[in-house]
Amino acid sequence: MALATTRRAPASSFIGSVWRSTVGKKAVMAVTGLIMLAYLVAHMLGNLKVFFGAGEFNHYGQWIRTIGEPFLHHEWFLWIARVGLTVSVGLHGVAAYQLSRRDLAARPAKYVRKRARASYATRTMRWGGVILGLFIVWHILDLTTLTVNPNAQEGHPYENLVASFGRWYVDVFYIAAMLALGLHIRHGFWSAAQTLGANSPRRDRAFKIVANLLAALLTCGFIAIPIGVMTGVVS
């Protein structure tokens, strides 16, 4: 008599099935979104050191390269963070694109006008995501690799930042991207709470307040930097 046996699905198969599901893609977007949000808060706080002068900001720029030493080698933490962020941004973008395609394919044409409100939020997230994606590429080329910053000096982050925001078109692009970021965070934080099951009728109001505050603080914090350069407060 043959005994029936059950085989456990390989981990790769389980991960694949989760990724292929709509719920799984939304969960990936929620988790990666929160990772990026934590980075943005830390990044904004670090960038605001520019208002304390070149010495303070340049010291901060050197310090982040030594985090984890001597356990980690010089700049290892920075590269680990960069790889983690790149993976998060990639997964977030791919999941968003695939969910968008599924949503368009499943939506009957006759219901498009009835869902105008939902479509507005969706379009805002889509176009905001595109703007932010382009901005990330520019930002890396401008202040990390120094490729598109003609007045950049290796090892002088304060001077490089001032040189970058000394160009009006960079200021316009940066401010537009930060406004898109604020809208993205405002809607995305709320969506992440829903996806991860953290919201409830009792907590809904609190989550909306937190989403609005985070969006406003991050937007204002980042925009304050180019405005500081334009007004001569940072020079």
GIQUIDA-V298346 format. One record per residue. RES is the residue in three letters. PSI is psi in whole degrees, 0 to 359 (* if undefined). BURIAL is b if it has 9 or more other ideal C-beta (glycine too) atoms within 8 Angstrom, else e. Layout:
RES:PSI:BURIAL / RES:PSI:BURIAL
//
This chain:
MET:123:e / ALA:136:e / LEU:131:e / ALA:133:e / THR:148:e / THR:136:e / ARG:133:e / ARG:134:e / ALA:138:e / PRO:153:e / ALA:322:e / SER:323:e / SER:320:e / PHE:314:b / ILE:319:e / GLY:318:e / SER:324:b / VAL:316:b / TRP:324:b / ARG:340:e / SER:152:e / THR:318:e / VAL:320:e / GLY:318:b / LYS:321:b / LYS:323:b / ALA:319:b / VAL:317:b / MET:320:b / ALA:312:b / VAL:313:b / THR:327:b / GLY:319:b / LEU:324:b / ILE:314:b / MET:326:b / LEU:317:b / ALA:319:e / TYR:317:b / LEU:320:b / VAL:313:b / ALA:319:e / HIS:318:e / MET:315:b / LEU:320:b / GLY:318:b / ASN:329:b / LEU:347:b / LYS:346:b / VAL:334:b / PHE:352:b / PHE:6:e / GLY:168:e / ALA:318:e / GLY:313:e / GLU:315:b / PHE:318:b / ASN:324:b / HIS:318:e / TYR:318:b / GLY:326:b / GLN:323:e / TRP:319:e / ILE:343:b / ARG:349:b / THR:3:e / ILE:133:b / GLY:351:e / GLU:145:e / PRO:359:e / PHE:316:e / LEU:150:e / HIS:165:e / HIS:126:e / GLU:2:e / TRP:316:b / PHE:318:b / LEU:318:b / TRP:325:e / ILE:317:e / ALA:319:b / ARG:317:e / VAL:316:e / GLY:317:b / LEU:320:b / THR:316:e / VAL:317:e / SER:314:b / VAL:318:b / GLY:311:e / LEU:319:b / HIS:313:b / GLY:317:b / VAL:315:e / ALA:319:b / ALA:317:b / TYR:314:e / GLN:322:b / LEU:322:b / SER:317:b / ARG:320:e / ARG:319:b / ASP:318:b / LEU:322:e / ALA:329:e / ALA:351:e / ARG:118:b / PRO:142:e / ALA:326:e / LYS:347:e / TYR:2:e / VAL:313:b / ARG:328:e / LYS:338:e / ARG:30:b / ALA:319:e / ARG:314:e / ALA:322:e / SER:326:b / TYR:313:e / ALA:320:b / THR:315:b / ARG:321:e / THR:316:b / MET:320:b / ARG:305:b / TRP:326:b / GLY:321:b / GLY:321:b / VAL:314:e / ILE:316:b / LEU:323:b / GLY:315:b / LEU:321:e / PHE:319:b / ILE:316:b / VAL:312:e / TRP:316:b / HIS:320:b / ILE:314:b / LEU:331:b / ASP:310:b / LEU:356:b / THR:302:e / THR:344:e / LEU:23:b / THR:319:e / VAL:14:e / ASN:97:b / PRO:339:e / ASN:19:e / ALA:148:b / GLN:124:e / GLU:129:e / GLY:12:e / HIS:72:b / PRO:324:b / TYR:310:b / GLU:323:b / ASN:320:b / LEU:316:b / VAL:319:b / ALA:321:b / SER:310:b / PHE:3:b / GLY:356:e / ARG:123:e / TRP:323:e / TYR:330:e / VAL:319:b / ASP:315:b / VAL:313:e / PHE:317:b / TYR:313:b / ILE:319:b / ALA:318:b / ALA:322:b / MET:327:b / LEU:319:b / ALA:322:b / LEU:317:b / GLY:315:b / LEU:321:b / HIS:315:b / ILE:318:b / ARG:315:b / HIS:322:b / GLY:322:b / PHE:317:b / TRP:317:b / SER:320:b / ALA:320:b / ALA:319:b / GLN:315:b / THR:319:b / LEU:2:b / GLY:21:e / ALA:342:e / ASN:161:b / SER:163:e / PRO:327:e / ARG:329:e / ARG:355:b / ASP:312:b / ARG:319:e / ALA:317:e / PHE:322:b / LYS:320:b / ILE:316:e / VAL:317:b / ALA:315:b / ASN:318:b / LEU:316:e / LEU:315:b / ALA:314:b / ALA:314:b / LEU:316:b / LEU:318:b / THR:310:b / CYS:319:e / GLY:315:b / PHE:319:b / ILE:333:b / ALA:332:b / ILE:305:b / PRO:327:b / ILE:322:e / GLY:321:b / VAL:316:b / MET:325:e / THR:355:e / GLY:0:e / VAL:322:e / VAL:119:b / SER:*:e
//
